[in-house]
Amino acid sequence: MARIRSKNTKPEHIVRSLLHGMGYRFRLHKHDLPGCPDIVMSKYKTVVFVHGCFWHQHKGCRDGVAPKTKRRYWEPKLTRNVLRDKEHVRTLRGLGWRVVVIWECEAEKKLNMVNNKLRGVLSKRRFQ
């Protein structure tokens, strides 16, 4: 467990690289925003969360399945993560931020989809 990182993960690096390649500039892990988003693009009033499928319980993903052992420990912990994520998204949207969630499995296996998702959100924001 000590080797599991919460910041600067491989999926985060992939998403950052995509954004940088598109010419966008951003800040990392702004602590003054709810949930400390992984990527913050203030100019576009957009934040990006790169969620791990296991830790944030990605529905329909084989990596988003809770362990079968020690359920009393894992279920409340993972449920709290999901509820906290929803609260952070709701708060950020209430503050006028656009929120994008990229899942670990998407960043590692569906790069075109992630690229299109980011382009779509950011191009809409550019003209508002």
Secondary structure as GFF3:
##gff-version 3
##sequence-region A 1 128
A	DSSP	alpha_helix	10	21	.	.	.	ID=ss1
A	DSSP	beta_strand	27	28	.	.	.	ID=ss2
A	DSSP	beta_strand	39	41	.	.	.	ID=ss3
A	DSSP	three_ten_helix	42	44	.	.	.	ID=ss4
A	DSSP	beta_strand	46	51	.	.	.	ID=ss5
A	DSSP	three_ten_helix	62	64	.	.	.	ID=ss6
A	DSSP	alpha_helix	71	94	.	.	.	ID=ss7
A	DSSP	beta_strand	98	103	.	.	.	ID=ss8
A	DSSP	alpha_helix	104	109	.	.	.	ID=ss9
A	DSSP	alpha_helix	111	126	.	.	.	ID=ss10
###
